[in-house]
Structures are given as structure tokens and as C-alpha cells.
Amino acid sequence: MKIAIAVERFDQHGGGLEQWTWSLVHTLAERGHRLTVLAFRAPAQPASPAITLLLMPWHPSRLVRTRTADAMITSLDADVVHDLGVASSADVTQPQAGCRIANQVHELESLTPLQRFFARMRPRRRRWLNELRQFEQSLYIGNSSSLVIAVSQMVATDLNHWYGVAAERIRLIPNGVDTARFQSPSADERSNYRRQFQVSDKTVFLFAAHNPRLKGLPFLFQAFARAKACRPDLKLMILGKAPSKESLRTVRKLQIENDVLFPGFVADSVPYFAAADTFVLPTWHDACSLTVLEACACGLPVITTRRNGASELLLSGREGRILDRPSNVDDLTAALIELSNPEVRAQMAGHARQLAAHHNFQTNVDAIERVYLELQERKHNARRISSRATS
């Protein structure tokens, strides 16, 4: 099958969407498909001769980029066009970040009232939101014949609420994790990493996010400080952006600056999963967090919220704890204290690994391939009907 995939950035070392797309494209190539990748940015060439990379000129306007991608799509000879957030004329679109307008609503919710006021008044943000709305309207309303892959029921519900996307257009396919790369470490590997990070005698909670505020970090700091008063051996590791001035002020104010580690952005998160005891992501919005599935694959119990589409795959008390809201510091504190118990963690770890095995990346690609076949069959039937009508 000839498959075209449109994405903003094609980068195996980028964020979750970029790494997932890179893996999807190369897995499809390994399965015998011919791939054309349309991207505005790509730091490296694909690693397979079955993959053609077409770079498009980047423009600061989302709508201009969309028109560029749509024009490129019309020139392609593809059986299926799969969009990951840049085009409005694809056969199937998969909003890995979920409904962007819903995301912005929760982004505002994560701010203080004063921050929320200034954010709403900022002209640049208002222009950006206007473009975003126009883009999503063209995607879900203008291209009403396309199929939509929702990575969680939460995303499907948001798309129906904001754009009226009907259930019959949606195919629910949760994300999958590469269980060959993310797996439980051996005792020696874990010991070595914990010694390297100087946490050998600590209970380590791991947090990872490119947008720490949206993912609940300010409330995690508060809950961690309370939990540490009960359990002095706790450590918190923060992966992602370098700490903001606000974060540094907060940890000093809470007197936990010696207990919070900021490794920053890391090219490989596997050593940190290996060194940690629990993964915590008290997010305000996440379509279906890949890091939650990666943590499960590495045998880590997870603390997250119902605002995370990945929570639909979990059962609170089995693979970890699911909270209703990230701002409920009492519940988050209780979850941290509960998961400080090694016996509780050991029981949950086994369930977490089983869940990840069930939602592995190959199964994820299988489900996406079935959507491609469905679309190919639709096109074949449409051509057959058109041929009969003209004969």
C-alpha cells in the first residue's frame, strides 16, 4: 500500500508525537508499505529506502502551512493519506494531542486567576486561537467525509462537543508502547542507574513533561512537600524543560530544593524509568499520555488524573492511582504516601507491565492498518459505483 503521512516535525529525538510518528512510519515500511512523509521540519533522513521524505516550506501561520500541506497532498499518488495535525484534506486524521481547543480550555484552568486574565487579554494569543479554531473547523467540519482516529474516548467526546464529529466517523485506537525499548530493568541495571543518579537509598517519584504547568507540576510540588513530611526518604525527579524561575522559587519556599532533581531534557528516558519507583503525571489535559504507557512497560505504578485519556486503560488501585483533579493536593498527597510503600508498588507493578504488554506498539500499528484497509475498500467501492454510473 502507498501511504502518505503528514506531520509538523519528523524527528526520532523529538517529543512524544515525533517519536511515535517516526516509529509508525518505519514499522509500516518494515511491513512492506511504501511511505511518503510530508513534514515542515526533519532534522534527519528516514532510515529506510521505502520512505520518501518531502520537506515543505515552513510558515509562521498555521493556516498557510495547512494550505501548503493540502496542495502537496493533491500531487501525491497515495492509497491513503494520514494526517497528524497539519492538513485538512487527508483521508484520516489522528489528533495525537487531542482537540486543541479543549486543550486550551484546560491550559487556562491550570493558571492562577491573574495569569488567566492576562492570558485571555494577550492579542497574540487571541490571534493564535482564532487560527487554531479555523484549522480545526476545516479539519473536522470542512472535511466531513474523513475518518478520525481518537486515541481515547475523552478525545472522541471533545471532538463531538466542539465540532460535532459523529461517532460513526471515529475509530478509537489508544496509543501503544514499544515494549522492546521500554521494559523492566534487571536488578543490576536498576542499581547502577540509582547509584549514578545518587538515589540508591531513596523512594523516587518521576515526572516528565514539556509543559510542566499543564501537567500539574505546581500542585505536585505542594503534595510532594506534604508527603515528604511523612516520608523523609522521598525524591522527585523532573524531566523536560529546564526549571522555570517560578518552579525554583516554589521548591525553595516549600523547603524541598534538596529533594527535587531537575535533569532537564534527556534524549533517553529509559535510565530514569529504571531508577524510579513510581511515575506521576497529575495532568490537566493529556489525550493519551505515551509516558504513562512507557512507565507501565518499565514496571512503574502510575499516578495520574481522569483528565488523561490513558487513565481509561487503567484501574485505580490496580496499576496505580487515578485522581479526579490535579488541584486536589490532599488526594495527590495521599497517593504519593500510598505509593511510597514498596509492597503496594510491587503488586501494582505487575499489573502495569501486563497492561503495557496488551497495549504494545505492534498492536497499535495493527489497528491503524485496519483503518487504512477500510479506507482503501471505501475508495474501491466508490470507484466501482462511479464506473457503473458512467457506463
C-alpha positions as CSV (number, residue, x, y, z in Angstrom):
1,M,0.0,0.0,0.0
2,K,1.2,3.5,-0.8
3,I,0.7,5.6,2.4
4,A,1.3,9.4,2.9
5,I,1.7,10.7,6.4
6,A,1.6,14.5,7.1
7,V,3.2,15.8,10.3
8,E,4.7,19.1,11.5
9,R,8.1,17.7,12.5
10,F,9.6,14.3,11.6
11,D,12.1,13.7,14.3
12,Q,13.0,10.5,16.1
13,H,14.5,12.5,19.0
14,G,11.6,15.0,19.4
15,G,8.6,14.8,21.7
16,G,6.1,12.0,22.1
17,L,4.3,12.7,18.9
18,E,7.5,13.0,16.8
19,Q,9.0,9.7,18.3
20,W,5.7,7.9,17.8
21,T,5.4,9.1,14.2
22,W,9.0,8.0,13.4
23,S,8.2,4.6,14.8
24,L,4.9,4.3,13.0
25,V,6.5,5.2,9.6
26,H,9.4,2.8,10.0
27,T,7.2,0.0,11.2
28,L,4.9,0.4,8.2
29,A,7.9,0.4,5.9
30,E,9.1,-2.9,7.6
31,R,5.7,-4.4,6.9
32,G,6.1,-3.8,3.1
33,H,4.3,-0.5,2.6
34,R,5.7,2.5,0.6
35,L,5.7,5.7,2.7
36,T,5.8,9.3,1.8
37,V,6.3,11.7,4.7
38,L,5.3,15.3,4.4
39,A,6.9,17.5,7.0
40,F,7.9,21.1,7.6
41,R,10.9,20.1,9.6
42,A,13.0,17.0,9.7
43,P,16.5,17.0,11.3
44,A,17.4,13.6,9.9
45,Q,16.6,11.5,6.9
46,P,14.5,8.3,7.3
47,A,16.3,5.1,7.9
48,S,14.6,3.1,5.1
49,P,14.7,3.2,1.3
50,A,10.9,2.5,1.4
51,I,10.4,6.0,2.9
52,T,10.4,9.2,0.9
53,L,10.7,12.5,2.8
54,L,9.2,15.6,1.3
55,L,10.0,18.8,3.1
56,M,7.5,21.7,2.9
57,P,8.4,25.4,3.4
58,W,7.6,26.4,6.9
59,H,5.4,29.5,7.6
60,P,4.5,31.0,10.9
61,S,0.8,30.9,10.1
62,R,-0.9,27.6,10.8
63,L,-3.4,28.3,8.0
64,V,-0.7,28.9,5.4
65,R,1.0,25.7,6.5
66,T,-2.3,23.8,6.1
67,R,-2.8,25.2,2.6
68,T,0.8,24.1,1.7
69,A,0.2,20.6,3.0
70,D,-3.1,20.3,1.2
71,A,-1.5,21.4,-2.1
72,M,1.2,18.7,-1.6
73,I,-1.4,16.1,-0.9
74,T,-3.2,16.7,-4.2
75,S,0.0,16.0,-6.1
76,L,0.6,12.6,-4.4
77,D,-0.2,9.2,-5.8
78,A,-1.2,7.6,-2.4
79,D,-3.8,5.0,-1.5
80,V,-4.3,6.6,1.9
81,V,-3.3,10.0,3.4
82,H,-2.9,10.0,7.2
83,D,-2.7,13.4,8.8
84,L,-1.1,14.1,12.2
85,G,-2.2,17.7,12.7
86,V,-1.1,19.8,9.7
87,A,-3.5,19.1,6.7
88,S,-7.3,19.4,6.3
89,S,-7.7,17.2,3.2
90,A,-6.5,13.8,4.4
91,D,-8.4,10.5,4.4
92,V,-7.8,10.0,8.1
93,T,-6.7,12.4,10.8
94,Q,-5.3,11.5,14.1
95,P,-5.0,14.3,16.6
96,Q,-2.4,12.9,18.9
97,A,-2.7,16.0,21.1
98,G,-6.5,15.7,21.2
99,C,-8.8,18.5,20.5
100,R,-6.6,21.6,20.6
101,I,-9.4,24.0,21.7
102,A,-10.2,21.6,24.6
103,N,-6.5,21.6,25.5
104,Q,-6.5,25.4,25.6
105,V,-9.5,25.4,27.9
106,H,-7.6,23.2,30.4
107,E,-4.4,25.2,29.8
108,L,-6.3,28.3,31.2
109,E,-7.7,26.2,34.0
110,S,-4.2,25.4,35.1
111,L,-3.3,29.1,35.6
112,T,-3.8,31.3,38.5
113,P,-6.8,33.8,38.2
114,L,-4.4,36.6,37.5
115,Q,-2.4,34.6,34.9
116,R,-5.7,33.6,33.3
117,F,-6.8,37.2,33.0
118,F,-3.6,38.3,31.3
119,A,-3.5,35.3,29.0
120,R,-7.0,36.0,27.7
121,M,-6.1,39.6,27.1
122,R,-3.0,38.9,25.1
123,P,-3.6,39.9,21.4
124,R,-1.0,37.4,20.1
125,R,-2.7,34.5,21.9
126,R,-6.1,35.6,20.6
127,R,-4.9,35.6,17.0
128,W,-3.3,32.2,17.5
129,L,-6.5,30.8,19.0
130,N,-8.5,32.2,16.0
131,E,-6.3,30.4,13.6
132,L,-6.5,27.2,15.6
133,R,-10.3,27.3,15.6
134,Q,-10.3,27.9,11.8
135,F,-7.9,25.0,11.3
136,E,-9.9,22.5,13.4
137,Q,-13.1,23.6,11.7
138,S,-11.6,22.8,8.3
139,L,-10.3,19.5,9.7
140,Y,-13.5,18.2,11.3
141,I,-16.3,20.1,9.6
142,G,-14.9,21.1,6.2
143,N,-13.5,17.6,5.6
144,S,-16.6,15.7,6.9
145,S,-16.0,12.6,4.9
146,S,-12.7,11.8,6.6
147,L,-12.2,9.3,9.4
148,V,-10.8,10.3,12.7
149,I,-8.6,8.2,14.9
150,A,-9.2,9.1,18.6
151,V,-6.5,7.9,21.0
152,S,-9.1,8.0,23.9
153,Q,-12.8,8.3,24.5
154,M,-12.1,11.6,26.1
155,V,-10.8,12.9,22.7
156,A,-13.8,11.5,20.9
157,T,-16.1,13.2,23.3
158,D,-14.2,16.5,23.0
159,L,-14.4,16.4,19.2
160,N,-18.1,15.7,19.3
161,H,-18.7,18.5,21.7
162,W,-16.6,21.2,19.9
163,Y,-17.1,20.2,16.3
164,G,-20.0,17.7,16.2
165,V,-17.8,14.8,14.9
166,A,-20.2,11.9,14.8
167,A,-19.4,8.6,16.4
168,E,-19.5,6.7,13.1
169,R,-16.6,8.8,11.8
170,I,-14.4,7.9,14.8
171,R,-12.2,4.9,15.3
172,L,-11.0,4.5,18.9
173,I,-7.3,3.4,18.9
174,P,-5.3,4.0,22.1
175,N,-1.6,4.6,21.8
176,G,0.8,1.7,22.0
177,V,4.2,1.5,23.7
178,D,7.4,0.0,22.3
179,T,7.8,-2.9,24.8
180,A,11.2,-3.8,23.3
181,R,12.7,-0.5,24.3
182,F,10.7,0.1,27.4
183,Q,10.8,-2.8,29.8
184,S,11.6,-3.6,33.4
185,P,15.3,-3.3,34.1
186,S,17.4,-6.0,35.6
187,A,18.4,-5.7,39.3
188,D,21.9,-4.7,38.3
189,E,20.8,-2.1,35.7
190,R,18.4,-0.5,38.3
191,S,21.1,-0.5,40.9
192,N,23.6,1.1,38.6
193,Y,21.3,3.9,37.5
194,R,20.2,4.6,41.0
195,R,23.8,4.9,42.1
196,Q,24.6,7.1,39.1
197,F,21.7,9.5,40.0
198,Q,22.6,9.3,43.7
199,V,19.2,8.0,44.8
200,S,20.2,4.5,45.9
201,D,18.5,4.8,49.3
202,K,15.6,6.9,48.2
203,T,12.0,6.3,47.0
204,V,11.9,8.1,43.7
205,F,8.9,9.7,42.0
206,L,9.4,10.6,38.3
207,F,7.6,13.3,36.4
208,A,8.2,14.1,32.7
209,A,6.5,16.8,30.6
210,H,7.3,19.5,28.0
211,N,4.5,21.7,29.5
212,P,5.0,21.3,33.3
213,R,2.2,23.6,34.4
214,L,-0.4,21.9,32.2
215,K,0.8,18.6,33.5
216,G,0.2,19.6,37.1
217,L,3.7,20.3,38.4
218,P,2.8,23.2,40.7
219,F,0.4,21.0,42.7
220,L,2.8,18.1,42.6
221,F,5.4,20.3,44.4
222,Q,2.8,21.0,47.1
223,A,1.8,17.4,47.5
224,F,5.4,16.2,47.5
225,A,6.3,18.6,50.3
226,R,3.5,17.3,52.4
227,A,4.3,13.6,51.7
228,K,8.0,14.2,52.5
229,A,7.0,15.4,56.0
230,C,5.7,11.8,56.5
231,R,8.4,10.0,54.4
232,P,11.8,11.8,54.6
233,D,13.3,9.3,52.1
234,L,11.4,10.7,49.1
235,K,13.0,12.2,46.0
236,L,11.3,13.8,43.0
237,M,12.9,13.8,39.5
238,I,11.6,16.3,36.9
239,L,12.3,15.6,33.2
240,G,11.6,18.0,30.4
241,K,12.2,21.7,30.3
242,A,14.8,23.4,32.4
243,P,13.2,24.5,35.7
244,S,11.4,27.9,35.4
245,K,12.1,30.7,37.9
246,E,8.7,30.0,39.3
247,S,9.5,26.3,39.9
248,L,12.8,27.2,41.6
249,R,11.0,29.7,43.8
250,T,8.4,27.2,44.7
251,V,10.8,24.4,45.8
252,R,12.7,26.9,47.9
253,K,9.6,28.2,49.5
254,L,8.4,24.7,50.3
255,Q,12.0,23.8,51.5
256,I,12.3,20.8,49.2
257,E,15.1,22.2,47.0
258,N,17.5,19.4,48.1
259,D,14.9,16.7,47.4
260,V,13.9,17.7,43.8
261,L,16.2,16.9,40.9
262,F,16.0,18.7,37.6
263,P,17.8,16.6,34.9
264,G,16.0,18.7,32.3
265,F,15.5,17.4,28.7
266,V,17.1,13.9,28.2
267,A,17.5,12.1,24.9
268,D,16.7,8.7,26.5
269,S,14.3,8.4,29.4
270,V,14.8,4.7,29.9
271,P,17.6,5.1,32.6
272,Y,15.3,7.4,34.6
273,F,12.3,5.0,34.4
274,A,14.8,2.3,35.6
275,A,15.9,4.3,38.6
276,A,12.4,5.5,39.6
277,D,9.8,3.8,41.8
278,T,6.6,5.5,40.6
279,F,5.7,7.7,37.7
280,V,3.4,10.7,38.5
281,L,1.6,12.9,36.0
282,P,-1.2,14.9,37.6
283,T,-2.2,16.4,34.3
284,W,-4.9,18.9,33.4
285,H,-5.2,17.5,29.9
286,D,-3.5,14.7,28.0
287,A,-5.1,12.9,25.0
288,C,-3.4,9.6,25.9
289,S,-0.1,10.0,27.5
290,L,2.7,7.9,26.0
291,T,4.9,8.4,29.0
292,V,2.3,6.7,31.2
293,L,2.4,3.6,29.0
294,E,6.2,3.8,28.9
295,A,6.3,3.9,32.7
296,C,3.9,0.9,32.9
297,A,6.1,-1.1,30.4
298,C,9.1,-0.4,32.7
299,G,7.1,-1.8,35.7
300,L,6.3,1.5,37.4
301,P,2.9,2.1,39.0
302,V,1.4,5.4,37.8
303,I,-0.3,8.3,39.5
304,T,-2.4,10.4,37.0
305,T,-5.8,12.0,36.6
306,R,-9.0,11.4,34.7
307,R,-8.0,14.3,32.5
308,N,-5.5,11.9,30.9
309,G,-7.0,9.7,28.2
310,A,-4.6,7.0,29.2
311,S,-6.5,6.7,32.5
312,E,-9.2,5.0,30.6
313,L,-6.9,2.0,30.2
314,L,-6.0,1.9,33.9
315,L,-8.0,0.9,37.0
316,S,-7.3,3.0,40.1
317,G,-5.8,0.7,42.7
318,R,-4.6,-1.8,40.2
319,E,-1.9,-0.1,38.0
320,G,-1.6,2.9,40.3
321,R,-3.9,5.7,41.3
322,I,-6.3,7.9,39.2
323,L,-7.2,11.3,40.7
324,D,-10.2,13.4,39.7
325,R,-8.3,16.7,39.6
326,P,-4.7,17.7,39.7
327,S,-5.6,20.6,42.0
328,N,-6.7,18.3,44.8
329,V,-3.5,18.3,46.8
330,D,-4.9,16.2,49.6
331,D,-5.7,13.3,47.2
332,L,-2.4,13.7,45.4
333,T,-0.5,13.7,48.8
334,A,-2.3,10.5,49.8
335,A,-1.4,8.8,46.6
336,L,2.2,9.7,47.0
337,I,2.3,8.3,50.5
338,E,0.4,5.1,49.4
339,L,2.9,4.5,46.6
340,S,5.8,5.1,49.0
341,N,5.1,1.6,50.3
342,P,7.2,-1.0,48.4
343,E,4.7,-3.8,49.0
344,V,1.9,-1.7,47.3
345,R,4.2,-0.8,44.4
346,A,5.3,-4.4,43.9
347,Q,1.7,-5.6,43.4
348,M,0.8,-2.7,41.1
349,A,4.0,-3.1,39.0
350,G,3.0,-6.5,37.8
351,H,-0.4,-5.2,36.6
352,A,1.3,-2.2,35.0
353,R,3.5,-4.5,32.9
354,Q,0.6,-6.6,31.8
355,L,-1.3,-3.5,30.7
356,A,1.6,-2.3,28.6
357,A,2.0,-5.7,27.0
358,H,-1.6,-5.6,26.0
359,H,-1.2,-2.1,24.5
360,N,2.1,-2.6,22.7
361,F,3.2,-0.7,19.7
362,Q,2.7,-3.5,17.2
363,T,-0.9,-3.9,18.2
364,N,-1.3,-0.1,17.8
365,V,0.0,-0.3,14.2
366,D,-2.2,-3.3,13.5
367,A,-5.3,-1.2,14.4
368,I,-4.1,1.7,12.2
369,E,-3.5,-0.7,9.3
370,R,-7.1,-1.9,9.6
371,V,-8.3,1.7,9.2
372,Y,-6.1,2.1,6.1
373,L,-7.7,-1.1,4.6
374,E,-11.2,0.2,5.5
375,L,-10.4,3.5,3.6
376,Q,-8.9,1.6,0.7
377,E,-12.1,-0.5,0.4
378,R,-14.2,2.6,0.6
379,K,-12.3,4.2,-2.3
380,H,-12.6,1.0,-4.3
381,N,-16.3,0.8,-3.8
382,A,-16.7,4.5,-4.7
383,R,-14.8,4.0,-7.9
384,R,-16.9,0.9,-8.8
385,I,-20.1,2.8,-8.2
386,S,-18.9,5.8,-10.2
387,S,-17.8,3.4,-13.1
388,R,-21.3,1.8,-13.1
389,A,-23.0,5.2,-13.2
390,T,-21.0,6.4,-16.2
391,S,-21.3,3.1,-18.2
